[in-house]
Amino acid sequence: MTMPLPPESDVLEELSILKKYFKSVHDELRNGQVVDITGFDRRITAVCLAIQKLAPDMQKQCLPELTDFIQQLDNYGEDLRRLKGIPNSDADKS
């Protein structure tokens, strides 16, 4: 079940909240703590759907924050692979 879409005016704020939350979760992971991000995917889906429904000029305003958030998610994935001893997917491509 997807979360309700945030109102247009709240999309950037919700994205910022998600980034801050995910940074704290990532910091916990790096400190060796077990983290539970259950339901996080629903929040991300809701924000992405809301961005898709925005007017193009509003979508452009979201792009820097969204790009930064995607980089955070990629870094988290790399750390998870490293912790599990799985080779980096970029290294496999060469």
N, C-alpha and C positions, 0 to 999 in steps of 0.2 A: 504494500500500500504506500502510495506516494504522499508526502506531506503537502498541505495546501500551499499554493504559490504565494510568495510574499507580494504585497502591493508594490506597484512600480517604484514608488518613492523609497521603499525599503530594500530593494534588491542589492544596492551597493553596500548598505549597512549589514545586511545578512551575510553577504560575501565576506566582508571584513570580520564579522563575528566568527564565521567558519574558519577563516585563515588564522585568527588568534587561537581558537580552540585547537586547531590541528597543529599549530606550532607548539602548544603546551604538551599535546599528546606525543609529538615527535621528540620533544626534549625528554619526556619521561622514558620513551623507548631507548633513547641514547644513553640514559642513566641506568639502563638495565631493568627498568620496571616493566611489568606486564601491563599492557594497555588494552582497553576494550572500546572499540569504535563501532559497536553495534548501532545500527540506525543512521550512521553518518552518511551512508550512501543515499539514503532517502532525502536527507537535507541537501546534499549536493545536487541530486536530481531535481529537486524543487527549484533551486536557484538557477540551474541551467535552463530549465523549462521557462522560468520567468524571464530570463535574459532573451531567450528565443522570441518571446512575445513582445518584447520592447520595440519601440521605434528604432530605426537604424542609428540615429544620433545618440540615443541612450545606450544602445549596444556598444557603440564605440567608446563611450565613457566607462563601460565595464571591462573593456578589453585589457587594460594594464593590470587590474586587480585579478582578473581571471587567469591571465598569463602567469602572473606571480604564483597564484594558487596551484596551477598545474605543475609548476616547477617544484613547489613544496611537496606535492603528491609524488612526483617522480623521485625526489630525494628520499622520501619515506620508503618508497618501494625498494630503492637501492639499499637502504639500511636493513630492511627486512630480509632481502636476499643475502646480504652479507652475514647477518645473524644466523641464517639457516644454512650458510655455506653454499649457496647457489651462485654460480658465476654471474657476473654482470651481463645483461643481455646485449649491451653495446660492445663488450669485448668479444662476444660470440660472433658478431657480424664481420669482424676483420679476418 
